[in-house]
């Protein structure tokens, strides 16, 4: 009894080998695309980090200025008249 030579014929073997090469080429192309996307995202991350550092610096300056204003306001006397209970009206 001979085995069925259907899938073992050279045409099918070459077809499977060709399909494997096509899949391997697609895999290489996808890796190339992913690496290009990663390269672009690295630049975006660097730009965002620089923007956040700038924001931190400006918010620190604003906080320092608001503390100066707060201290100046506390150093000045209150001009509101007091009511009979000793609270400002």
Backbone atoms as SQL, in Angstrom:
CREATE TABLE atoms (id INTEGER PRIMARY KEY, chain TEXT, resi INTEGER, resn TEXT, atom TEXT, x REAL, y REAL, z REAL);
INSERT INTO atoms VALUES
  (1, 'A', 1, 'UNK', 'N', 0.836, -1.179, 0.000),
  (2, 'A', 1, 'UNK', 'CA', 0.000, 0.000, 0.000),
  (3, 'A', 1, 'UNK', 'C', 0.889, 1.254, 0.000),
  (4, 'A', 2, 'UNK', 'N', 0.790, 2.061, -1.037),
  (5, 'A', 2, 'UNK', 'CA', 1.585, 3.284, -1.164),
  (6, 'A', 2, 'UNK', 'C', 0.918, 4.409, -0.383),
  (7, 'A', 3, 'UNK', 'N', 1.734, 5.229, 0.319),
  (8, 'A', 3, 'UNK', 'CA', 1.145, 6.411, 0.964),
  (9, 'A', 3, 'UNK', 'C', 0.695, 7.399, -0.108),
  (10, 'A', 4, 'UNK', 'N', -0.310, 8.187, 0.253),
  (11, 'A', 4, 'UNK', 'CA', -0.833, 9.195, -0.682),
  (12, 'A', 4, 'UNK', 'C', 0.231, 10.283, -0.871),
  (13, 'A', 5, 'UNK', 'N', 0.764, 10.482, -2.048),
  (14, 'A', 5, 'UNK', 'CA', 1.840, 11.450, -2.261),
  (15, 'A', 5, 'UNK', 'C', 1.337, 12.883, -2.373),
  (16, 'A', 6, 'UNK', 'N', 0.060, 13.166, -2.031),
  (17, 'A', 6, 'UNK', 'CA', -0.533, 14.480, -2.232),
  (18, 'A', 6, 'UNK', 'C', 0.271, 15.626, -1.648),
  (19, 'A', 7, 'UNK', 'N', 0.526, 15.588, -0.350),
  (20, 'A', 7, 'UNK', 'CA', 1.197, 16.723, 0.302),
  (21, 'A', 7, 'UNK', 'C', 2.715, 16.638, 0.170),
  (22, 'A', 8, 'UNK', 'N', 3.217, 15.496, -0.219),
  (23, 'A', 8, 'UNK', 'CA', 4.663, 15.330, -0.333),
  (24, 'A', 8, 'UNK', 'C', 5.185, 15.642, -1.734),
  (25, 'A', 9, 'UNK', 'N', 4.349, 16.070, -2.616),
  (26, 'A', 9, 'UNK', 'CA', 4.798, 16.418, -3.959),
  (27, 'A', 9, 'UNK', 'C', 5.635, 17.694, -3.909),
  (28, 'A', 10, 'UNK', 'N', 6.616, 17.820, -4.779),
  (29, 'A', 10, 'UNK', 'CA', 7.500, 18.996, -4.769),
  (30, 'A', 10, 'UNK', 'C', 6.763, 20.317, -4.966),
  (31, 'A', 11, 'UNK', 'N', 5.681, 20.324, -5.692),
  (32, 'A', 11, 'UNK', 'CA', 4.946, 21.572, -5.904),
  (33, 'A', 11, 'UNK', 'C', 4.423, 22.107, -4.572),
  (34, 'A', 12, 'UNK', 'N', 3.869, 21.227, -3.759),
  (35, 'A', 12, 'UNK', 'CA', 3.369, 21.662, -2.446),
  (36, 'A', 12, 'UNK', 'C', 4.512, 22.055, -1.521),
  (37, 'A', 13, 'UNK', 'N', 5.622, 21.330, -1.575),
  (38, 'A', 13, 'UNK', 'CA', 6.771, 21.658, -0.731),
  (39, 'A', 13, 'UNK', 'C', 7.336, 23.037, -1.094),
  (40, 'A', 14, 'UNK', 'N', 7.437, 23.304, -2.388),
  (41, 'A', 14, 'UNK', 'CA', 7.916, 24.625, -2.819),
  (42, 'A', 14, 'UNK', 'C', 6.912, 25.717, -2.448),
  (43, 'A', 15, 'UNK', 'N', 5.645, 25.376, -2.502),
  (44, 'A', 15, 'UNK', 'CA', 4.626, 26.347, -2.101),
  (45, 'A', 15, 'UNK', 'C', 4.726, 26.702, -0.629),
  (46, 'A', 16, 'UNK', 'N', 4.911, 25.675, 0.220),
  (47, 'A', 16, 'UNK', 'CA', 5.069, 25.936, 1.654),
  (48, 'A', 16, 'UNK', 'C', 6.336, 26.735, 1.925),
  (49, 'A', 17, 'UNK', 'N', 7.429, 26.387, 1.228),
  (50, 'A', 17, 'UNK', 'CA', 8.685, 27.112, 1.417),
  (51, 'A', 17, 'UNK', 'C', 8.533, 28.570, 0.967),
  (52, 'A', 18, 'UNK', 'N', 7.856, 28.789, -0.149),
  (53, 'A', 18, 'UNK', 'CA', 7.629, 30.150, -0.624),
  (54, 'A', 18, 'UNK', 'C', 6.758, 30.946, 0.329),
  (55, 'A', 19, 'UNK', 'N', 5.722, 30.302, 0.846),
  (56, 'A', 19, 'UNK', 'CA', 4.842, 30.987, 1.800),
  (57, 'A', 19, 'UNK', 'C', 5.594, 31.330, 3.084),
  (58, 'A', 20, 'UNK', 'N', 6.486, 30.423, 3.514),
  (59, 'A', 20, 'UNK', 'CA', 7.299, 30.698, 4.698),
  (60, 'A', 20, 'UNK', 'C', 8.213, 31.901, 4.456),
  (61, 'A', 21, 'UNK', 'N', 8.762, 32.003, 3.250),
  (62, 'A', 21, 'UNK', 'CA', 9.621, 33.144, 2.938),
  (63, 'A', 21, 'UNK', 'C', 8.818, 34.448, 2.900),
  (64, 'A', 22, 'UNK', 'N', 7.605, 34.387, 2.380),
  (65, 'A', 22, 'UNK', 'CA', 6.741, 35.572, 2.363),
  (66, 'A', 22, 'UNK', 'C', 6.417, 36.004, 3.791),
  (67, 'A', 23, 'UNK', 'N', 6.095, 35.036, 4.646),
  (68, 'A', 23, 'UNK', 'CA', 5.814, 35.371, 6.049),
  (69, 'A', 23, 'UNK', 'C', 7.040, 35.937, 6.749),
  (70, 'A', 24, 'UNK', 'N', 8.212, 35.387, 6.453),
  (71, 'A', 24, 'UNK', 'CA', 9.448, 35.900, 7.041),
  (72, 'A', 24, 'UNK', 'C', 9.722, 37.327, 6.570),
  (73, 'A', 25, 'UNK', 'N', 9.472, 37.603, 5.295),
  (74, 'A', 25, 'UNK', 'CA', 9.633, 38.965, 4.779),
  (75, 'A', 25, 'UNK', 'C', 8.660, 39.931, 5.443),
  (76, 'A', 26, 'UNK', 'N', 7.420, 39.474, 5.652),
  (77, 'A', 26, 'UNK', 'CA', 6.436, 40.321, 6.336),
  (78, 'A', 26, 'UNK', 'C', 6.872, 40.603, 7.771),
  (79, 'A', 27, 'UNK', 'N', 7.444, 39.603, 8.420),
  (80, 'A', 27, 'UNK', 'CA', 7.930, 39.784, 9.790),
  (81, 'A', 27, 'UNK', 'C', 9.057, 40.806, 9.836),
  (82, 'A', 28, 'UNK', 'N', 9.982, 40.719, 8.907),
  (83, 'A', 28, 'UNK', 'CA', 11.081, 41.693, 8.863),
  (84, 'A', 28, 'UNK', 'C', 10.557, 43.108, 8.605),
  (85, 'A', 29, 'UNK', 'N', 9.579, 43.236, 7.720),
  (86, 'A', 29, 'UNK', 'CA', 8.996, 44.547, 7.438),
  (87, 'A', 29, 'UNK', 'C', 8.315, 45.106, 8.686),
  (88, 'A', 30, 'UNK', 'N', 7.578, 44.261, 9.418),
  (89, 'A', 30, 'UNK', 'CA', 6.907, 44.725, 10.644),
  (90, 'A', 30, 'UNK', 'C', 7.920, 45.163, 11.698),
  (91, 'A', 31, 'UNK', 'N', 9.010, 44.433, 11.837),
  (92, 'A', 31, 'UNK', 'CA', 10.058, 44.825, 12.791),
  (93, 'A', 31, 'UNK', 'C', 10.627, 46.183, 12.403),
  (94, 'A', 32, 'UNK', 'N', 10.841, 46.393, 11.104),
  (95, 'A', 32, 'UNK', 'CA', 11.356, 47.688, 10.626),
  (96, 'A', 32, 'UNK', 'C', 10.383, 48.817, 10.957),
  (97, 'A', 33, 'UNK', 'N', 9.083, 48.577, 10.766),
  (98, 'A', 33, 'UNK', 'CA', 8.070, 49.588, 11.060),
  (99, 'A', 33, 'UNK', 'C', 8.015, 49.882, 12.556),
  (100, 'A', 34, 'UNK', 'N', 8.088, 48.844, 13.374),
  (101, 'A', 34, 'UNK', 'CA', 8.044, 49.034, 14.833),
  (102, 'A', 34, 'UNK', 'C', 9.265, 49.816, 15.306),
  (103, 'A', 35, 'UNK', 'N', 10.427, 49.507, 14.769),
  (104, 'A', 35, 'UNK', 'CA', 11.630, 50.245, 15.167),
  (105, 'A', 35, 'UNK', 'C', 11.558, 51.709, 14.747),
  (106, 'A', 36, 'UNK', 'N', 10.988, 51.977, 13.582),
  (107, 'A', 36, 'UNK', 'CA', 10.820, 53.368, 13.153),
  (108, 'A', 36, 'UNK', 'C', 9.842, 54.099, 14.061),
  (109, 'A', 37, 'UNK', 'N', 8.769, 53.417, 14.464),
  (110, 'A', 37, 'UNK', 'CA', 7.804, 54.039, 15.375),
  (111, 'A', 37, 'UNK', 'C', 8.433, 54.297, 16.734),
  (112, 'A', 38, 'UNK', 'N', 9.261, 53.380, 17.187),
  (113, 'A', 38, 'UNK', 'CA', 9.933, 53.565, 18.474),
  (114, 'A', 38, 'UNK', 'C', 10.899, 54.743, 18.416),
  (115, 'A', 39, 'UNK', 'N', 11.589, 54.883, 17.297),
  (116, 'A', 39, 'UNK', 'CA', 12.511, 56.005, 17.133),
  (117, 'A', 39, 'UNK', 'C', 11.751, 57.329, 17.207),
  (118, 'A', 40, 'UNK', 'N', 10.588, 57.376, 16.567),
  (119, 'A', 40, 'UNK', 'CA', 9.761, 58.581, 16.623),
  (120, 'A', 40, 'UNK', 'C', 9.230, 58.843, 18.016),
  (121, 'A', 41, 'UNK', 'N', 8.864, 57.791, 18.726),
  (122, 'A', 41, 'UNK', 'CA', 8.329, 57.992, 20.073),
  (123, 'A', 41, 'UNK', 'C', 9.428, 58.426, 21.040),
  (124, 'A', 42, 'UNK', 'N', 10.659, 57.993, 20.807),
  (125, 'A', 42, 'UNK', 'CA', 11.771, 58.450, 21.646),
  (126, 'A', 42, 'UNK', 'C', 11.935, 59.961, 21.539),
  (127, 'A', 43, 'UNK', 'N', 11.777, 60.500, 20.335),
  (128, 'A', 43, 'UNK', 'CA', 11.883, 61.947, 20.139),
  (129, 'A', 43, 'UNK', 'C', 10.734, 62.670, 20.832),
  (130, 'A', 44, 'UNK', 'N', 9.551, 62.105, 20.760),
  (131, 'A', 44, 'UNK', 'CA', 8.384, 62.706, 21.419),
  (132, 'A', 44, 'UNK', 'C', 8.589, 62.707, 22.931),
  (133, 'A', 45, 'UNK', 'N', 9.100, 61.619, 23.473),
  (134, 'A', 45, 'UNK', 'CA', 9.344, 61.533, 24.913),
  (135, 'A', 45, 'UNK', 'C', 10.376, 62.578, 25.338),
  (136, 'A', 46, 'UNK', 'N', 11.420, 62.753, 24.547),
  (137, 'A', 46, 'UNK', 'CA', 12.443, 63.755, 24.872),
  (138, 'A', 46, 'UNK', 'C', 11.848, 65.161, 24.851),
  (139, 'A', 47, 'UNK', 'N', 11.015, 65.462, 23.855),
  (140, 'A', 47, 'UNK', 'CA', 10.382, 66.783, 23.780),
  (141, 'A', 47, 'UNK', 'C', 9.429, 67.000, 24.949),
  (142, 'A', 48, 'UNK', 'N', 8.660, 65.972, 25.313),
  (143, 'A', 48, 'UNK', 'CA', 7.740, 66.098, 26.444),
  (144, 'A', 48, 'UNK', 'C', 8.493, 66.295, 27.750),
  (145, 'A', 49, 'UNK', 'N', 9.612, 65.614, 27.907),
  (146, 'A', 49, 'UNK', 'CA', 10.417, 65.776, 29.116),
  (147, 'A', 49, 'UNK', 'C', 10.948, 67.202, 29.217),
  (148, 'A', 50, 'UNK', 'N', 11.412, 67.750, 28.112),
  (149, 'A', 50, 'UNK', 'CA', 11.903, 69.132, 28.118),
  (150, 'A', 50, 'UNK', 'C', 10.774, 70.109, 28.441),
  (151, 'A', 51, 'UNK', 'N', 9.588, 69.865, 27.890),
  (152, 'A', 51, 'UNK', 'CA', 8.448, 70.744, 28.169),
  (153, 'A', 51, 'UNK', 'C', 8.047, 70.657, 29.643),
  (154, 'A', 52, 'UNK', 'N', 8.050, 69.464, 30.210),
  (155, 'A', 52, 'UNK', 'CA', 7.711, 69.318, 31.629),
  (156, 'A', 52, 'UNK', 'C', 8.742, 69.990, 32.527),
  (157, 'A', 53, 'UNK', 'N', 10.012, 69.884, 32.183),
  (158, 'A', 53, 'UNK', 'CA', 11.047, 70.559, 32.976),
  (159, 'A', 53, 'UNK', 'C', 10.865, 72.072, 32.921),
  (160, 'A', 54, 'UNK', 'N', 10.502, 72.597, 31.764),
  (161, 'A', 54, 'UNK', 'CA', 10.236, 74.027, 31.637),
  (162, 'A', 54, 'UNK', 'C', 9.021, 74.425, 32.475),
  (163, 'A', 55, 'UNK', 'N', 7.994, 73.600, 32.449),
  (164, 'A', 55, 'UNK', 'CA', 6.787, 73.868, 33.235),
  (165, 'A', 55, 'UNK', 'C', 7.090, 73.841, 34.727),
  (166, 'A', 56, 'UNK', 'N', 7.913, 72.910, 35.153),
  (167, 'A', 56, 'UNK', 'CA', 8.284, 72.821, 36.575),
  (168, 'A', 56, 'UNK', 'C', 9.027, 74.081, 37.002),
  (169, 'A', 57, 'UNK', 'N', 9.938, 74.546, 36.155),
  (170, 'A', 57, 'UNK', 'CA', 10.703, 75.751, 36.474),
  (171, 'A', 57, 'UNK', 'C', 9.787, 76.962, 36.590),
  (172, 'A', 58, 'UNK', 'N', 8.880, 77.120, 35.637),
  (173, 'A', 58, 'UNK', 'CA', 7.995, 78.288, 35.684),
  (174, 'A', 58, 'UNK', 'C', 7.010, 78.198, 36.843),
  (175, 'A', 59, 'UNK', 'N', 6.550, 77.005, 37.182),
  (176, 'A', 59, 'UNK', 'CA', 5.626, 76.890, 38.322),
  (177, 'A', 59, 'UNK', 'C', 6.349, 77.144, 39.639),
  (178, 'A', 60, 'UNK', 'N', 7.622, 76.750, 39.721),
  (179, 'A', 60, 'UNK', 'CA', 8.409, 77.069, 40.923),
  (180, 'A', 60, 'UNK', 'C', 8.576, 78.575, 41.074),
  (181, 'A', 61, 'UNK', 'N', 8.836, 79.251, 39.958),
  (182, 'A', 61, 'UNK', 'CA', 8.967, 80.710, 40.014),
  (183, 'A', 61, 'UNK', 'C', 7.650, 81.365, 40.423),
  (184, 'A', 62, 'UNK', 'N', 6.546, 80.880, 39.897),
  (185, 'A', 62, 'UNK', 'CA', 5.244, 81.441, 40.252),
  (186, 'A', 62, 'UNK', 'C', 4.930, 81.191, 41.726),
  (187, 'A', 63, 'UNK', 'N', 5.273, 79.992, 42.227),
  (188, 'A', 63, 'UNK', 'CA', 5.038, 79.689, 43.638),
  (189, 'A', 63, 'UNK', 'C', 5.872, 80.605, 44.539),
  (190, 'A', 64, 'UNK', 'N', 7.118, 80.834, 44.163),
  (191, 'A', 64, 'UNK', 'CA', 7.975, 81.724, 44.956),
  (192, 'A', 64, 'UNK', 'C', 7.419, 83.150, 44.971),
  (193, 'A', 65, 'UNK', 'N', 6.945, 83.620, 43.826),
  (194, 'A', 65, 'UNK', 'CA', 6.361, 84.965, 43.772),
  (195, 'A', 65, 'UNK', 'C', 5.086, 85.042, 44.606),
  (196, 'A', 66, 'UNK', 'N', 4.251, 84.012, 44.553),
  (197, 'A', 66, 'UNK', 'CA', 3.019, 84.054, 45.355),
  (198, 'A', 66, 'UNK', 'C', 3.342, 83.986, 46.845),
  (199, 'A', 67, 'UNK', 'N', 4.408, 83.304, 47.219),
  (200, 'A', 67, 'UNK', 'CA', 4.813, 83.298, 48.627),
  (201, 'A', 67, 'UNK', 'C', 5.283, 84.690, 49.058),
  (202, 'A', 68, 'UNK', 'N', 5.999, 85.385, 48.173),
  (203, 'A', 68, 'UNK', 'CA', 6.428, 86.746, 48.498),
  (204, 'A', 68, 'UNK', 'C', 5.218, 87.658, 48.706),
  (205, 'A', 69, 'UNK', 'N', 4.236, 87.543, 47.816),
  (206, 'A', 69, 'UNK', 'CA', 3.025, 88.358, 47.948),
  (207, 'A', 69, 'UNK', 'C', 2.284, 87.990, 49.224),
  (208, 'A', 70, 'UNK', 'N', 2.212, 86.726, 49.553),
  (209, 'A', 70, 'UNK', 'CA', 1.547, 86.281, 50.770),
  (210, 'A', 70, 'UNK', 'C', 2.237, 86.869, 52.001),
  (211, 'A', 71, 'UNK', 'N', 3.555, 86.819, 52.027),
  (212, 'A', 71, 'UNK', 'CA', 4.295, 87.376, 53.156),
  (213, 'A', 71, 'UNK', 'C', 4.110, 88.885, 53.255),
  (214, 'A', 72, 'UNK', 'N', 4.069, 89.560, 52.111),
  (215, 'A', 72, 'UNK', 'CA', 3.843, 91.007, 52.139),
  (216, 'A', 72, 'UNK', 'C', 2.447, 91.334, 52.663),
  (217, 'A', 73, 'UNK', 'N', 1.457, 90.569, 52.265),
  (218, 'A', 73, 'UNK', 'CA', 0.094, 90.804, 52.740),
  (219, 'A', 73, 'UNK', 'C', -0.030, 90.562, 54.237),
  (220, 'A', 74, 'UNK', 'N', 0.651, 89.541, 54.726),
  (221, 'A', 74, 'UNK', 'CA', 0.585, 89.263, 56.168),
  (222, 'A', 74, 'UNK', 'C', 1.326, 90.308, 56.987),
  (223, 'A', 75, 'UNK', 'N', 2.324, 90.964, 56.407),
  (224, 'A', 75, 'UNK', 'CA', 3.090, 91.957, 57.160),
  (225, 'A', 75, 'UNK', 'C', 2.352, 93.290, 57.287),
  (226, 'A', 76, 'UNK', 'N', 1.326, 93.517, 56.483),
  (227, 'A', 76, 'UNK', 'CA', 0.580, 94.770, 56.523),
  (228, 'A', 76, 'UNK', 'C', -0.603, 94.651, 57.474),
  (229, 'A', 77, 'UNK', 'N', -0.952, 95.756, 58.133),
  (230, 'A', 77, 'UNK', 'CA', -2.085, 95.692, 59.059),
  (231, 'A', 77, 'UNK', 'C', -3.416, 95.642, 58.304),
  (232, 'A', 78, 'UNK', 'N', -4.412, 95.080, 58.953),
  (233, 'A', 78, 'UNK', 'CA', -5.737, 95.011, 58.373),
  (234, 'A', 78, 'UNK', 'C', -6.437, 96.350, 58.581),
  (235, 'A', 79, 'UNK', 'N', -7.099, 96.883, 57.564),
  (236, 'A', 79, 'UNK', 'CA', -7.740, 98.184, 57.636),
  (237, 'A', 79, 'UNK', 'C', -9.241, 98.094, 57.896),
  (238, 'A', 80, 'UNK', 'N', -9.776, 96.892, 57.990),
  (239, 'A', 80, 'UNK', 'CA', -11.207, 96.742, 58.257),
  (240, 'A', 80, 'UNK', 'C', -11.505, 97.063, 59.712),
  (241, 'A', 81, 'UNK', 'N', -12.610, 97.776, 59.953),
  (242, 'A', 81, 'UNK', 'CA', -12.974, 98.032, 61.361),
  (243, 'A', 81, 'UNK', 'C', -13.455, 96.747, 62.014),
  (244, 'A', 82, 'UNK', 'N', -13.273, 96.661, 63.330),
  (245, 'A', 82, 'UNK', 'CA', -13.716, 95.479, 64.072),
  (246, 'A', 82, 'UNK', 'C', -15.113, 95.729, 64.626),
  (247, 'A', 83, 'UNK', 'N', -15.895, 94.659, 64.706),
  (248, 'A', 83, 'UNK', 'CA', -17.242, 94.785, 65.256),
  (249, 'A', 83, 'UNK', 'C', -17.171, 94.597, 66.774),
  (250, 'A', 84, 'UNK', 'N', -18.342, 94.515, 67.436),
  (251, 'A', 84, 'UNK', 'CA', -18.371, 94.437, 68.898),
  (252, 'A', 84, 'UNK', 'C', -17.809, 93.131, 69.444),
  (253, 'A', 85, 'UNK', 'N', -17.734, 92.084, 68.633),
  (254, 'A', 85, 'UNK', 'CA', -17.181, 90.821, 69.095),
  (255, 'A', 85, 'UNK', 'C', -15.676, 90.721, 68.835),
  (256, 'A', 86, 'UNK', 'N', -15.086, 91.723, 68.231),
  (257, 'A', 86, 'UNK', 'CA', -13.657, 91.740, 68.007),
  (258, 'A', 86, 'UNK', 'C', -13.245, 91.121, 66.683),
  (259, 'A', 87, 'UNK', 'N', -14.234, 90.870, 65.845),
  (260, 'A', 87, 'UNK', 'CA', -13.920, 90.304, 64.520),
  (261, 'A', 87, 'UNK', 'C', -13.979, 91.403, 63.487),
  (262, 'A', 88, 'UNK', 'N', -13.297, 91.166, 62.385),
  (263, 'A', 88, 'UNK', 'CA', -13.370, 92.126, 61.276),
  (264, 'A', 88, 'UNK', 'C', -14.731, 92.033, 60.617),
  (265, 'A', 89, 'UNK', 'N', -15.273, 93.188, 60.290),
  (266, 'A', 89, 'UNK', 'CA', -16.607, 93.226, 59.690),
  (267, 'A', 89, 'UNK', 'C', -16.573, 92.872, 58.242);
